[in-house]
């Protein structure tokens, strides 16, 4: 006797297999790079990244995170809260705002308008 459950299909955007593989490879590479950077920082190698490399990573990470959030993903920028200190966040947030000539007041206004 077979069950006659209605079958539901989820509408998913087709992703070519090659694209999925490259995304996975890129993600794996990013995780390895992050681990290497963390290890070097823990060992006191504060200059492990040149300023240009750090800026390129910050720019790409900022854009990738914003794109995910804009696409409707609800995720926090850090997977493990213990990995990043509140001071790390404040220093970085301050630098990000300064880099694009925004004040904390403007961030607060944007948050109230968008609900984010």
Beta strands, then each sheet from edge to edge (+ up, - down):
end
